[in-house]
Amino acid sequence: MANDDLTVAVLGPGGVGGLLAALLARTGHRVVCLAGDKTVQALRENGIRVSSGRYGPFTARVEADTRLREPADVVFVTVKHTALDAALERVPANELAEDALVVPLLNGVEHPAVLRQRYGAGRLAPAVIRVESTRIAPGVIEHDSPFVEIDLTGESVARGRLDRLTGALEWAGVRVRVLDGEAAALWAKMVFLAPFALLTTRYGVPLGEVRTRYREELAALVEETTAVALAAGAATDPAVALARYDLLPAEMKSSMQRDAEAGRALELDAIGGALLRAAERHGVAAPVANRLVRELRWSFLDA
């Protein structure tokens, strides 16, 4: 695919957003990162420094501002769900071109409705990303996983606009698939993410211990999550979903677990809460998920 020049805004240049911003900037795209004053100053002075086994160490120069002040071809929304409402003030709807793409890369399944209401269905291209990448400091990104994979959707967006973005991302070294169904893409990630996040955070252990010491609980939670996904319109095989965990590094941690260790707000409602609301809506029993969410709320939210 071609690498057409794009103007890309990245709302929230953290572990995910910062990595994408750096990869796109080093392949020639104009990238504007939207963040708070401290991060804006760091990016203007030093760019984004990436340490990655896949892409090597490199520094990419980007622009930075506290809000979007001119039209962009693509706006990646990569903030944590807990900061979404406040962060969206940095991207006024009237600053977006009519054919701009708004691409959220958030955890969970409920955020597209919020973004459609704000920016319009014709601009929204919900996506999911699979990557382990951490912001060490403003503008300093550590990419740990041997992959960066994005599933891109856009049921109300012209395919040519999706293809243009896909070409830019693939040129930058990101593996991209364009899928027909939004629900299928979002729930495919949720089936993996919810058990991974809830169990690693609840027990404070990496994936290797979850899939051995807590294997029975992991399998039960995968069964529940795949049942909810099926009811929501996304067919997923629980055996295949469970086997995915065995292919990943034993030391891998979830972003929710890292947030808990750092004392940051948890995306518990966006992941566990959304799962339970969908289960209730579709009449699917989810006792393991209910217990884990309740225990995590007691341990981290009500402490």
C-alpha positions in Angstrom: 0.0 0.0 0.0 1.1 3.6 -0.5 2.4 5.9 2.2 0.3 9.0 1.4 1.3 12.0 3.5 -1.1 12.5 6.4 -1.6 15.0 9.2 -2.1 12.9 12.3 -3.2 14.1 15.7 -2.6 11.8 18.7 -4.7 12.5 21.7 -2.7 11.1 24.6 0.9 10.3 23.6 1.4 7.6 26.3 2.6 4.1 25.8 0.3 3.4 22.8 -0.2 6.9 21.4 3.5 7.8 21.8 4.7 4.7 20.0 2.3 5.3 17.1 3.1 8.9 16.9 6.9 8.1 16.7 6.4 5.4 14.1 4.3 7.6 11.8 6.5 10.6 12.3 9.7 8.8 11.3 8.1 7.7 8.1 7.3 11.2 7.0 3.9 12.1 8.3 3.1 15.3 10.2 2.2 14.3 13.7 0.7 16.6 16.3 0.5 15.2 19.9 -2.2 16.6 22.2 -1.4 16.6 25.9 -0.9 18.6 29.0 1.6 21.4 29.4 4.4 19.3 30.8 4.2 16.7 28.1 3.9 19.3 25.4 7.1 21.0 26.5 9.0 17.7 26.7 7.9 16.7 23.2 8.7 20.1 21.7 12.2 20.0 23.2 13.2 16.3 22.8 10.7 14.6 20.5 9.7 11.0 21.3 12.4 8.6 22.2 11.5 5.0 21.7 13.3 1.8 22.9 12.0 -1.2 21.0 13.3 -4.7 20.3 11.3 -4.7 17.1 12.0 -1.2 15.8 15.3 -0.4 17.6 16.1 2.7 19.5 15.1 5.9 17.7 14.0 9.5 18.3 11.2 11.0 16.2 10.4 14.8 16.0 6.8 15.7 16.5 4.7 18.8 17.0 2.8 19.2 20.3 0.0 21.3 21.6 -2.6 21.4 24.3 -5.5 21.3 21.8 -6.2 20.7 18.1 -6.0 24.0 16.4 -6.3 23.0 12.7 -7.8 20.1 10.7 -6.1 16.7 10.8 -6.6 13.8 8.5 -6.7 11.3 11.4 -7.1 11.7 15.1 -6.0 8.7 17.2 -7.7 8.7 20.7 -5.2 6.8 22.9 -5.9 8.1 26.4 -7.1 5.9 29.2 -10.8 5.5 29.5 -10.7 7.1 32.9 -9.4 10.3 31.3 -11.5 10.3 28.2 -14.1 13.0 29.0 -11.6 15.6 30.0 -9.2 14.7 27.2 -11.8 15.1 24.5 -11.9 18.8 25.2 -8.5 19.0 23.4 -10.3 17.9 20.2 -13.2 20.3 19.4 -15.6 18.8 16.9 -15.6 22.0 14.9 -11.9 21.7 14.3 -12.3 18.4 12.4 -12.6 18.3 8.6 -15.7 16.6 7.3 -13.7 13.6 6.1 -11.4 13.3 9.1 -11.1 9.9 10.7 -11.4 9.6 14.5 -9.8 6.3 15.5 -10.2 5.3 19.2 -7.8 2.7 20.5 -9.3 2.4 24.0 -10.0 -0.7 26.0 -13.6 -1.8 26.4 -16.6 -1.8 24.1 -18.8 1.2 25.1 -16.7 4.2 24.1 -17.7 4.3 20.3 -21.2 5.5 21.3 -19.7 8.4 23.2 -17.4 9.4 20.3 -20.2 9.0 17.7 -22.4 11.4 19.6 -19.5 13.9 19.8 -17.9 13.7 16.3 -20.5 12.0 14.1 -20.8 8.4 12.8 -19.2 9.3 9.5 -15.9 10.1 11.1 -15.6 7.2 13.5 -13.4 4.2 12.8 -13.2 2.2 16.0 -10.1 0.0 16.3 -8.3 -2.3 18.7 -4.5 -2.6 19.2 -2.4 -5.4 20.5 0.8 -4.2 22.0 2.8 -3.9 25.2 4.2 -0.4 25.3 4.8 1.9 28.3 5.5 5.6 28.8 8.5 5.8 31.1 8.4 9.6 31.2 6.9 12.3 29.0 8.2 11.5 25.5 10.0 8.3 26.5 8.4 5.1 25.3 9.5 1.5 26.0 8.0 -1.0 23.6 8.3 -4.5 25.0 6.1 -6.8 22.7 7.5 -8.2 19.5 4.4 -7.0 17.7 2.1 -4.0 17.1 -1.2 -5.2 15.6 -4.3 -3.1 14.8 -7.8 -4.3 13.8 -9.5 -1.3 12.1 -13.2 -1.0 11.5 -15.5 1.7 10.0 -18.9 0.6 9.0 -20.0 4.1 8.1 -16.7 5.3 6.7 -15.7 5.2 3.1 -13.3 2.3 2.5 -10.8 4.5 0.7 -10.2 6.5 3.8 -9.5 3.4 5.8 -7.2 2.0 3.1 -5.2 5.3 3.2 -4.7 5.0 6.9 -3.9 1.3 6.6 -1.2 2.1 4.1 0.4 4.6 6.4 0.4 2.3 9.4 1.8 -0.7 7.5 4.5 1.5 6.0 5.4 2.4 9.6 5.7 -1.2 10.6 2.3 -1.8 12.1 0.3 -4.9 11.1 -3.3 -3.9 10.2 -6.4 -5.7 9.4 -9.6 -4.0 8.2 -12.6 -5.9 9.6 -16.3 -5.6 8.6 -17.8 -5.8 12.0 -17.2 -3.3 14.9 -18.7 -5.6 17.5 -16.5 -8.6 16.3 -13.3 -6.5 16.6 -14.1 -4.9 20.0 -15.3 -8.2 21.6 -12.4 -10.2 20.1 -10.0 -8.0 22.2 -12.4 -8.0 25.2 -12.4 -11.8 25.3 -8.6 -11.7 25.7 -8.3 -8.5 27.7 -10.9 -8.9 30.4 -9.5 -12.2 31.9 -6.0 -11.0 31.5 -6.6 -7.7 33.1 -8.9 -8.9 35.9 -6.7 -11.8 37.0 -3.3 -10.2 36.8 -4.5 -7.2 38.7 -6.5 -9.2 41.3 -3.6 -11.5 42.2 -0.7 -9.1 41.4 1.1 -11.7 39.2 2.2 -11.8 35.5 0.6 -13.8 32.9 2.8 -16.9 33.4 1.5 -17.4 36.9 -2.1 -16.7 35.9 -2.1 -19.4 33.2 -0.6 -22.0 35.6 -1.5 -21.2 39.2 -4.9 -19.8 38.4 -5.6 -21.8 35.2 -9.0 -23.1 36.3 -10.2 -19.6 37.1 -8.7 -18.3 33.8 -10.6 -21.0 31.8 -13.9 -20.2 33.6 -13.5 -16.5 33.0 -12.8 -17.1 29.3 -15.9 -19.2 29.0 -18.0 -16.4 30.6 -16.5 -13.7 28.4 -16.8 -15.7 25.1 -20.5 -16.4 26.0 -21.1 -12.6 26.5 -19.3 -11.9 23.2 -21.4 -14.4 21.3 -24.6 -12.9 22.7 -23.3 -9.5 21.6 -22.7 -10.7 18.0 -19.1 -11.8 18.0 -18.5 -15.5 17.7 -15.4 -16.6 19.6 -14.2 -20.1 20.4 -13.2 -20.3 24.1 -10.6 -23.0 23.5 -8.9 -20.8 20.9 -9.2 -17.8 23.2 -7.6 -19.8 26.1 -4.8 -21.1 24.0 -3.7 -17.6 23.0 -2.4 -17.0 26.6 0.0 -19.9 26.2 1.7 -18.2 23.3 2.7 -15.0 25.1 5.7 -14.2 27.3 5.3 -15.4 30.9 6.4 -12.1 32.3 3.8 -10.1 30.4 1.6 -7.8 32.6 -1.7 -6.1 31.8 -2.0 -2.3 31.6 -4.5 -2.5 34.4 -2.0 -4.3 36.6 0.7 -1.7 35.8 -1.7 1.1 36.7 -2.5 -0.7 40.0 1.2 -1.0 40.8 1.8 2.7 40.0 -1.2 3.8 42.0 -3.0 5.2 39.0 -6.7 5.0 38.3 -7.9 1.7 37.0 -9.9 1.1 33.9 -12.0 -1.4 35.9 -15.4 0.0 34.8 -14.4 0.2 31.1 -13.3 -3.4 31.1 -14.9 -5.4 34.0 -17.9 -3.0 34.4 -18.7 -3.1 30.6 -18.4 -6.9 30.6 -20.9 -7.2 33.4 -23.3 -4.7 31.9 -23.3 -6.6 28.6 -23.8 -9.9 30.5 -26.8 -8.5 32.3 -28.2 -7.0 29.1 -28.0 -10.3 27.3 -29.0 -12.5 30.2 -25.6 -14.3 30.4 -24.4 -15.6 33.8 -20.9 -14.3 34.8 -20.2 -15.3 38.4 -16.4 -15.3 38.2 -16.3 -11.9 36.5 -18.8 -10.6 39.1 -16.6 -11.8 42.0 -13.4 -10.4 40.5 -14.8 -7.0 39.7 -16.3 -6.8 43.2 -13.0 -7.8 44.9 -11.0 -5.3 42.7 -13.5 -2.5 43.5 -13.1 -3.3 47.2 -9.3 -3.5 47.0 -8.5 -0.5 44.8 -11.6 1.8 44.4 -13.0 1.7 47.8 -9.8 1.7 49.8 
